[in-house]
Amino acid sequence: MIYFDYSATTPMSSYALETYNRVATDFFANSRSLHNHGLESDDILALSRKTIAEALYVNSNEIYFTGSGSEATFLSITGLAFAHQQKGKTIVTTEGEHHSVLQALNYLKDFGFTILYVPVNEYGQVTLEQLTATITPDTILVSIAHANSEIGTVQDLKALGTFLANNDILFHSDCVQTFGKLPIPIDVLTSISMTAHKCYGPKGVGATYLDKQVPWTPFLHGTTHESGFRAGTVNVPGIAAFAAAVEEYHPLARADMKRLLALKEKVVDEFRNNRHIYFEGHPIERLPFHLSLRISGIEGQLAMLEFNRKGFAISTGSACRVGESDPPRTLISLGRKHHEAHELIRITFGRYTTEDEVIKFINTFKQILLEFKGLDASE
């Protein structure tokens, strides 16, 4: 089976796995314990925090570890909203955000917050004009993902963040798809969400960056771990493996993104002129390793299962929504009809993807087109 679902999760690197095993064996103590074992675990935690901070060019005391990217998002958004609600209770986002963002915002509605949705252009991007027209005098927070996991479009966070900073509005971004892979303009962001398992680390570990100059409110009051940001004994082995994965891949990311872009373009070039295939998302300003497309008249789940039968693991969109019958929210927000949105399939490459695998995929895709629609790949 060839794995082309790297936006859902990535395999742990050997270095990250070795780090996890070593730390779990040799530094198993609670990092809050005052004996030597605890102090050693705390040292590992501090070193790991420093590694993540350095990858973002921020201070170590601005990094908080969580149990997932979704938890990081929830704690960031609610923590900022409750801390600044005296200034206003309006939050702006897009309809195509990850489910964890929308869950956090739905939770805040119960506390009197108003959620506004900024329209996007044909590629799913937020423009300054659209954002300016959406914010209100009592807008305190905007949450827009760096990259959309379903269609791969990347937002211009620098431009949006500069505008928001000039208007004294907090800016959170779900950077789960981009951390460790693409540059993040952290200087214009108040907070970002990250996760280990999207960058060759373990599952069950996430992190938040929060600007140290911006107040936040803990979700669970009275906890001491992670400076009160998140309750519970800290997963030191998982965090160390997260840091190891970042330490290993971050220096390689730029070259690997260039390689993966070339592989992605090989697929696009092969099917670009096929009138039955529609590529979604921005053609240039997108994740280099990400392909999102529709085969006209073929449900995405059916196509995914056929690729699976022929030895390729792909997906139909965000892995956090698997099992739900609703079409991808992002495509609906772009004006796609429900049956069109249900046609979506997502192919995402990673550091272990080879050119031979991509060529096999192209040939398999051609075979599936013939079987499903009796089409030559060039039609």
C-alpha positions in Angstrom: 0.0 0.0 0.0 1.4 3.4 -1.0 0.5 6.2 1.4 -0.6 9.5 0.0 -2.5 10.9 2.9 0.2 13.0 4.7 -2.3 15.8 5.5 -4.2 13.4 7.7 -1.2 12.2 9.6 2.5 11.4 9.0 4.5 8.4 10.0 6.9 9.0 12.9 10.5 9.4 11.8 13.0 6.9 13.1 14.7 9.6 15.0 11.5 10.7 16.7 10.6 7.1 17.6 14.0 6.5 19.0 13.8 9.7 21.0 10.4 8.7 22.4 11.6 5.2 23.4 14.7 6.6 25.1 12.9 9.3 27.0 10.1 7.0 28.0 12.6 4.6 29.4 15.2 6.9 31.0 13.2 10.0 31.8 9.8 8.7 32.9 9.3 10.8 36.0 6.7 13.5 36.4 8.3 16.8 35.3 6.8 18.5 38.3 8.4 16.2 40.9 11.2 17.8 42.9 13.5 14.7 43.1 16.3 14.2 40.7 14.3 12.1 38.3 11.7 14.8 38.1 14.2 17.5 37.5 15.8 15.5 34.7 12.3 15.2 33.1 11.8 18.9 33.5 15.1 19.5 31.8 14.0 17.4 28.8 10.7 19.4 28.7 12.6 22.7 28.7 14.9 21.6 26.0 12.0 20.4 23.9 10.2 23.7 24.4 13.3 25.6 23.3 13.5 23.5 20.1 9.9 24.3 19.1 10.4 28.0 20.0 13.5 28.2 17.9 11.7 26.8 14.9 9.2 29.7 15.2 11.8 32.3 16.3 9.9 33.0 19.5 10.7 32.7 23.2 10.4 29.4 25.1 7.9 30.9 27.5 5.5 31.5 24.6 5.1 27.8 23.9 2.5 25.6 25.7 2.2 21.9 25.1 -1.2 20.3 24.7 -2.7 16.9 23.9 -3.5 17.7 20.2 -3.7 20.4 17.6 -7.4 20.5 18.2 -7.0 21.1 21.9 -4.4 23.7 21.2 -6.9 25.5 19.0 -9.7 25.3 21.5 -7.6 26.5 24.4 -6.1 29.3 22.4 -9.4 30.7 21.1 -11.3 30.4 24.3 -8.4 31.7 26.4 -8.0 34.8 24.3 -11.8 35.4 23.9 -12.5 35.3 27.7 -9.5 37.4 28.6 -10.5 40.2 26.2 -14.3 40.1 26.3 -14.5 43.5 28.1 -13.3 45.1 24.8 -15.9 43.3 22.7 -17.5 40.0 22.0 -17.3 39.6 18.2 -15.0 37.0 16.6 -14.4 36.7 12.9 -13.5 33.5 11.0 -14.2 31.7 7.7 -16.8 28.9 7.0 -14.0 26.7 5.8 -12.0 26.4 9.1 -11.1 23.1 10.7 -13.8 21.6 12.8 -11.8 22.3 16.0 -12.0 26.1 15.3 -15.7 26.0 14.6 -16.3 23.9 17.8 -14.5 26.4 19.9 -16.5 29.3 18.4 -19.8 27.4 18.8 -18.9 27.0 22.5 -18.3 30.7 22.9 -21.7 31.5 21.4 -23.2 30.1 24.7 -21.3 32.9 26.5 -22.7 35.7 24.3 -20.0 35.9 21.7 -21.0 36.8 18.1 -19.3 34.9 15.3 -19.0 36.5 11.9 -17.9 34.7 8.8 -15.7 36.5 6.3 -16.4 35.6 2.6 -13.6 34.1 0.6 -12.6 34.4 -3.1 -12.9 31.6 -5.6 -9.8 29.9 -4.2 -10.8 30.1 -0.6 -8.6 33.0 0.2 -9.5 35.9 2.5 -8.7 39.3 1.0 -8.0 42.5 2.9 -11.1 44.1 1.3 -13.3 41.2 2.5 -11.8 41.2 6.0 -12.2 45.0 6.3 -15.8 44.8 5.4 -16.5 42.0 7.9 -14.9 43.3 11.1 -16.9 45.4 13.5 -15.9 48.0 16.2 -16.2 45.3 18.9 -14.2 42.6 17.0 -11.5 41.3 19.4 -10.3 38.2 17.6 -9.9 36.8 14.1 -9.1 33.1 13.5 -8.0 32.1 10.0 -6.0 28.9 9.2 -2.7 29.3 7.5 -3.6 26.6 5.0 -6.9 24.8 4.3 -6.6 21.1 4.9 -9.3 20.2 2.3 -8.3 22.3 -0.7 -4.7 23.3 0.2 -5.0 27.0 -0.3 -2.5 29.1 1.7 -3.6 32.5 3.2 -1.5 35.6 3.1 -1.2 35.8 6.9 1.4 38.6 6.7 -1.0 41.0 5.0 -4.0 40.0 7.1 -2.0 40.1 10.3 -0.4 43.5 9.7 -3.9 44.9 9.1 -5.3 43.3 12.3 -2.3 44.5 14.4 -2.8 48.0 13.2 -6.4 47.8 14.3 -5.6 46.2 17.7 -7.3 42.9 16.9 -5.9 39.6 18.1 -5.1 37.1 15.4 -5.1 33.3 15.8 -4.1 30.8 13.1 -4.5 27.1 12.8 -1.0 26.2 11.5 -1.3 22.5 11.9 -0.8 21.9 8.1 2.1 24.3 7.8 4.2 24.2 11.0 7.6 22.7 10.2 7.0 22.9 6.5 6.3 26.5 5.4 7.5 29.8 6.9 5.0 31.3 9.3 4.9 35.1 9.8 4.8 34.8 13.6 5.5 38.5 14.1 1.9 39.4 13.0 0.2 36.5 14.9 -1.1 36.5 18.5 -1.4 32.7 18.6 -1.0 29.6 16.5 -1.9 25.9 16.9 0.5 23.1 16.0 0.6 19.3 16.2 3.3 16.7 16.2 1.7 14.0 14.1 1.6 16.3 11.0 5.4 16.7 11.0 6.7 13.2 11.6 6.2 13.2 15.4 3.8 11.2 17.6 0.1 11.5 17.9 -1.4 12.9 21.1 0.9 15.9 21.3 0.2 19.5 20.2 1.4 22.9 21.0 0.2 26.5 21.1 2.2 29.7 20.6 0.9 32.6 22.5 2.4 36.1 22.4 3.7 36.7 25.9 2.6 40.3 25.9 -1.1 39.3 25.3 -3.2 38.2 28.4 -5.1 34.9 28.2 -7.5 33.1 30.6 -7.0 29.4 31.5 -9.8 27.1 30.6 -9.4 25.1 33.8 -8.5 27.3 36.8 -6.1 26.2 39.4 -3.9 23.9 37.3 -0.1 24.3 37.5 1.1 22.3 34.5 2.1 24.4 31.4 1.8 27.6 33.4 -1.9 26.9 33.8 -2.6 26.7 30.1 -3.4 23.0 30.1 -4.2 20.6 33.0 -2.7 17.2 33.5 0.7 15.5 33.8 2.9 16.5 30.9 3.7 13.9 28.2 7.4 14.3 28.3 8.3 11.4 25.9 5.8 12.6 23.4 6.9 16.2 23.6 10.6 15.2 23.3 9.7 13.1 20.2 7.8 16.1 18.8 10.9 18.3 19.3 13.1 15.6 17.7 10.9 15.5 14.6 11.1 19.2 14.3 14.8 19.4 14.9 15.3 16.7 12.2 12.9 17.9 9.5 12.8 21.7 9.9 16.3 22.2 8.3 15.3 19.9 5.4 11.8 21.3 4.8 12.5 23.9 2.2 14.3 21.5 -0.1 11.7 18.8 0.5 8.8 21.2 -0.3 10.5 22.0 -3.6 10.8 18.2 -4.4 7.2 17.5 -3.4 6.0 20.5 -5.5 7.6 19.0 -8.6 5.9 15.6 -7.9 2.6 17.3 -7.4 3.0 19.2 -10.6 3.7 16.0 -12.4 0.2 14.8 -11.5 -1.4 18.1 -12.4 0.3 18.3 -15.8 -0.9 14.8 -16.6 -4.6 15.6 -16.0 -4.7 19.4 -16.5 -6.6 19.3 -19.8 -9.0 16.5 -18.8 -12.5 18.1 -18.9 -13.8 15.7 -16.3 -11.3 16.6 -13.6 -11.5 19.8 -11.6 -8.6 20.9 -9.4 -9.7 22.8 -6.3 -7.8 25.5 -4.4 -5.4 28.1 -5.5 -3.1 26.9 -8.3 0.0 28.6 -6.9 -0.6 29.8 -3.4 -1.1 26.4 -1.9 0.6 23.6 0.1 3.3 22.3 -2.2 2.5 18.7 -1.3 -1.3 18.9 -1.6 -3.7 18.0 -4.4 -7.4 18.5 -4.1 -9.6 17.5 -7.1 -12.9 16.3 -8.2 -13.8 13.7 -10.9 -17.1 14.9 -12.4 -20.0 12.5 -11.6 -17.9 10.2 -9.3 -18.4 10.4 -5.5 -15.1 11.0 -3.7 -15.7 8.1 -1.4 -16.2 5.7 -4.3 -13.0 7.0 -5.9 -11.1 6.7 -2.6 -12.2 3.1 -2.1 -11.2 2.2 -5.7 -7.7 3.8 -5.2 -7.5 1.9 -1.9 -8.4 -1.4 -3.7 -5.6 -0.7 -6.1 -3.0 0.0 -3.4 -3.2 3.7 -2.7 -4.2 5.4 0.5 -5.8 8.8 -0.2 -8.7 10.6 1.4 -11.9 12.6 0.8 -11.0 15.6 2.9 -10.2 16.4 6.5 -9.5 13.2 8.5 -11.2 14.8 11.5 -14.5 14.6 9.6 -14.3 11.0 8.4 -17.6 9.2 9.0 -19.7 12.3 8.6 -22.1 12.5 5.6 -22.0 16.2 5.2 -20.0 17.5 2.2 -16.7 19.4 2.8 -17.7 22.7 4.3 -14.9 24.5 2.4 -16.3 23.5 -1.0 -19.8 24.6 0.0 -18.4 28.0 1.0 -16.9 28.3 -2.4 -20.3 27.8 -4.0 -20.0 24.2 -5.0 -23.2 22.2 -5.1 -23.6 19.4 -2.6 -23.1 16.7 -5.2 -19.9 18.5 -6.5 -18.5 18.8 -3.0 -19.1 15.1 -2.4 -16.8 14.4 -5.4 -13.7 15.7 -3.6 -10.6 13.6 -3.2 -7.3 14.6 -1.6 -3.9 13.4 -2.5 -1.0 14.5 -0.2 2.6 13.7 -0.4 5.4 13.6 2.2 9.1 13.1 2.9 8.9 9.4 2.1 7.0 9.8 -1.2 9.1 8.8 -4.3 8.8 9.7 -7.9 8.2 6.0 -8.8 5.2 6.0 -6.5 3.8 9.1 -8.1 4.2 7.6 -11.6 2.4 4.4 -10.4 -0.4 6.7 -9.1 -0.7 8.5 -12.4 -1.1 5.2 -14.2 -3.6 3.9 -11.7 -5.6 7.1 -12.0 -5.8 6.6 -15.8 -7.0 3.1 -15.3 -9.7 4.2 -12.8 -10.9 6.9 -15.3 -11.2 4.2 -18.0 -13.1 1.9 -15.6 -15.4 4.5 -14.2 -16.1 6.7 -17.2 -14.6 4.9 -20.2 -12.3 7.9 -20.6 -8.9 8.3 -21.9 -6.8 10.4 -19.5 -6.5 13.2 -22.0 -10.2 13.6 -22.7 
